[in-house]
Amino acid sequence: MLDKGFVDLHMHSNLSDGVLTPTGLVKKAADLGLRCIALTDHDTVKGLAEAISAGSKYGVEIISGLEVSTCFDGRSVHILGYMVGTSGEALKKLTLGNATARLERMRRMVGKINDLGYRVDINDLLEFAQSVSVGRAHLARYLVSLGYFKTIDGVFNQLLGDGKPAFEPVQRFSSQQAIRLIEECGGISSLAHPGNSFSKGEINTLVDAGLDAIEVFTPYHTSKMRKKLFKISQENGLIVTGGTDFHGYDRDINSLGAIRLPYWVVSGIKRRVSNRVMQ
């Protein structure tokens, strides 16, 4: 097949803040004709074994991955890791203690929300989430279910987005630390959906730390943003990645298949991993 076919390298299952099981994701990808996907749950690889098994059944190649919650210059930044495997000491460092850190963060956010006059019970929220990696999307969906908001976007715009009244970061890694740990896993790091929030100097700081790629193609980026980020990628010898950030709920912009990259993107990731091993 060489480089034929299409890929989506950013999506979430119910093992983090998505709706579908890993098997459900893979089946949906197969139904849409995708050749390859990357399961990139937040701070966990617990869904990968199931996804790989489903991939064998439905004829979809699965790239091992995760989306690491980090902090850069006081703000929340996500770093995608590809080809990280399913075990190893560096991967344990990236994921060990994640559930505790995310739960502590959730308690802080729920406290802030209650201080703002809402009524949220943390135990009811956790029962609603049913996830090993509880996150903002769970809380947003829960607030919509309680009738406080009509849409998930409305919750993020008013309460949970970066810098909003109830926002709290996951206090575990700096972006640079996550990039180095992904490299120790033998994987490739990509700056997730950066938009216009990074200066060239800040991206250079991440490149100096070992950043391999930038997620250029995402539903959140305008054509102008994509052109700018593509140019930065070319100037720094970075791989261009992309994906829908599909979660499986009511945001059509993130529908699986809305972003279809050519398979040669995956081939480029594999080449960089292979070249690193040979060095």
C-alpha positions in Angstrom: 0.0 0.0 0.0 3.0 2.2 0.4 1.8 5.7 1.3 -1.8 5.4 0.2 -4.7 6.0 2.5 -5.6 8.5 5.1 -5.0 9.0 8.8 -6.3 10.8 11.9 -3.6 11.2 14.6 -5.6 12.7 17.5 -8.6 11.2 19.3 -9.9 10.1 22.7 -11.7 7.1 24.0 -13.7 6.6 27.2 -10.5 5.7 29.0 -9.9 9.5 29.2 -12.6 12.0 28.2 -14.1 10.5 25.1 -17.4 8.8 24.7 -16.6 5.7 22.6 -14.6 2.6 23.8 -11.3 2.0 22.0 -13.0 -0.7 20.0 -15.8 1.7 19.1 -13.3 4.3 17.9 -11.5 1.8 15.7 -14.7 0.5 14.2 -15.9 4.0 13.4 -12.5 4.8 11.8 -12.8 1.6 9.7 -16.3 2.6 8.6 -15.0 6.0 7.5 -12.2 4.3 5.5 -9.3 5.5 7.5 -6.2 3.4 7.1 -4.5 4.4 10.4 -5.3 6.2 13.6 -3.5 7.2 16.8 -5.3 6.8 20.1 -4.2 9.8 22.2 -6.0 9.6 25.5 -5.0 12.1 28.1 -2.1 10.9 30.2 -2.9 7.2 29.8 -2.2 4.3 27.4 -4.7 2.0 29.1 -6.9 1.8 26.0 -4.1 0.9 23.5 -4.2 -2.9 23.9 -7.9 -3.0 23.1 -7.4 -0.6 20.2 -4.6 -2.6 18.7 -6.8 -5.8 19.0 -9.7 -4.0 17.3 -7.4 -2.7 14.7 -6.4 -6.3 13.7 -10.1 -7.1 13.5 -11.2 -4.1 11.4 -8.1 -3.6 9.3 -7.0 -0.3 10.8 -3.4 0.4 11.8 -3.0 1.7 15.3 -0.2 4.1 16.3 0.5 4.0 20.1 0.1 7.4 21.6 -1.1 9.7 24.4 -1.7 13.4 25.0 0.4 14.6 28.0 -0.9 17.4 30.1 1.9 19.9 30.8 2.6 23.4 31.9 4.6 26.0 29.9 5.2 29.5 31.1 2.2 29.2 33.5 -0.3 28.0 31.0 -1.8 24.6 30.1 -0.1 23.0 27.1 -0.7 19.5 25.6 2.1 17.5 24.1 1.2 14.5 21.9 3.4 11.5 22.0 3.5 9.0 19.1 5.1 5.5 18.9 5.5 5.5 22.7 4.7 1.8 23.0 2.7 0.3 25.9 5.3 -0.2 28.6 8.7 0.9 29.8 10.2 3.1 32.6 9.8 6.4 30.7 6.2 5.7 29.9 5.5 4.8 33.5 6.9 8.3 34.5 4.5 9.9 32.0 1.5 8.0 33.3 2.2 7.0 36.9 0.3 9.1 39.4 -1.8 10.6 36.6 -5.1 9.5 38.1 -4.2 11.1 41.4 -3.0 14.3 39.9 -6.1 14.7 37.7 -8.4 13.9 40.6 -6.7 16.5 42.8 -7.0 19.0 40.0 -10.7 18.1 39.6 -11.3 18.7 43.3 -9.8 22.2 43.0 -11.9 23.0 39.9 -15.1 21.8 41.6 -14.3 23.9 44.6 -14.0 27.0 42.4 -17.2 26.2 40.6 -19.1 25.8 43.9 -17.6 29.1 45.1 -19.1 30.7 42.0 -22.6 29.6 43.0 -23.0 26.3 41.2 -23.8 23.1 43.0 -21.5 20.2 42.0 -20.9 17.1 44.0 -17.5 15.5 43.3 -18.7 12.0 43.9 -21.6 12.4 41.5 -19.2 13.8 38.9 -16.8 10.9 39.2 -19.7 8.4 38.9 -20.9 10.4 35.8 -17.3 10.4 34.3 -16.6 6.6 34.7 -13.0 7.3 33.6 -9.5 6.6 34.8 -8.4 10.0 33.6 -11.1 12.5 34.6 -10.7 15.9 32.9 -12.4 19.2 32.0 -14.5 17.6 29.2 -16.1 15.3 31.8 -16.9 18.3 34.1 -18.2 20.3 31.1 -20.5 17.5 30.1 -21.7 17.1 33.7 -22.6 20.8 34.0 -24.6 20.5 30.7 -26.4 17.5 32.1 -27.3 19.4 35.2 -28.8 22.1 33.0 -26.4 24.9 33.9 -25.2 25.3 30.3 -26.6 24.4 26.9 -23.3 23.4 25.3 -19.8 22.1 26.2 -18.3 25.0 24.4 -20.3 27.4 26.6 -18.8 25.8 29.7 -15.3 26.2 28.4 -15.9 29.7 27.3 -17.3 30.8 30.6 -15.6 28.6 33.2 -13.1 26.0 32.2 -11.0 27.4 29.4 -7.4 28.5 30.1 -7.5 31.6 32.3 -11.2 31.3 33.0 -12.5 31.4 36.7 -12.6 27.7 37.3 -9.5 26.6 35.4 -6.8 24.7 37.1 -3.7 23.1 35.4 -2.6 19.5 35.9 0.5 20.1 38.0 2.9 17.4 36.9 5.3 18.1 34.0 6.7 21.1 32.2 6.4 20.8 28.4 10.1 20.3 28.1 10.1 17.4 30.6 7.3 15.7 28.7 9.2 16.1 25.4 12.3 14.5 26.9 10.3 11.6 28.4 8.6 10.9 25.1 12.0 10.7 23.5 13.1 8.3 26.2 10.1 6.2 25.3 11.5 6.0 21.7 8.6 8.1 20.5 7.9 11.4 18.7 6.6 14.5 20.4 4.1 17.0 18.7 2.8 20.3 20.1 -1.0 19.9 20.1 -3.3 22.5 18.5 -1.1 25.5 19.3 -3.2 28.1 17.4 -1.7 31.6 17.8 -0.8 31.1 21.5 3.0 30.5 20.8 5.6 33.0 19.6 8.4 31.8 17.4 10.7 32.2 20.4 8.6 29.9 22.6 8.4 27.3 19.9 12.2 27.5 19.5 12.4 26.8 23.3 10.4 23.6 22.8 12.5 22.7 19.7 15.7 23.1 21.8 14.1 20.6 24.3 13.7 18.1 21.5 10.2 18.8 20.0 9.7 16.7 16.9 6.5 18.0 15.3 3.7 20.5 15.4 0.0 19.6 15.0 -0.7 21.9 12.1 -3.9 20.4 10.8 -6.7 20.5 13.4 -10.3 21.8 13.3 -9.3 24.6 15.7 -6.9 26.2 13.2 -7.9 28.7 10.5 -6.2 28.6 7.1 -4.0 31.5 8.2 -2.9 29.7 11.3 -2.1 26.5 9.4 0.1 28.4 6.9 2.0 30.1 9.7 2.5 26.9 11.6 3.5 25.0 8.5 6.2 27.6 7.8 7.5 27.3 11.3 7.6 23.6 11.0 9.6 23.8 7.7 12.0 26.3 9.2 12.7 24.0 12.2 12.8 20.7 10.4 9.6 19.5 12.3 7.1 16.9 11.2 3.7 18.2 10.4 0.9 16.2 12.2 -2.8 16.6 12.5 -6.1 15.1 13.7 -9.6 15.9 14.7 -9.3 15.7 18.5 -12.4 13.6 18.3 -14.2 12.9 21.6 -17.5 11.6 20.3 -19.9 14.2 21.6 -21.8 17.2 20.2 -19.1 19.2 18.4 -19.4 18.6 14.7 -16.2 20.5 14.1 -14.4 17.5 15.7 -16.2 14.8 13.8 -13.9 11.8 13.1 -12.8 12.0 9.5 -13.1 15.8 9.4 -9.3 15.9 9.2 -7.8 13.3 6.8 -4.0 13.5 6.4 -2.1 11.4 3.8 -0.4 8.2 5.1 3.0 9.7 4.3 2.7 11.7 7.6 2.8 8.3 9.5 5.7 7.2 7.3 7.6 10.3 8.3 7.0 9.6 12.0 8.3 6.1 11.5 11.4 7.3 9.7 12.3 9.7 12.4 11.8 7.0 15.0 14.0 4.6 12.9 16.7 7.2 12.4 16.8 7.9 16.1 17.3 4.3 16.9 20.1 4.0 14.4 22.0 7.1 15.8 
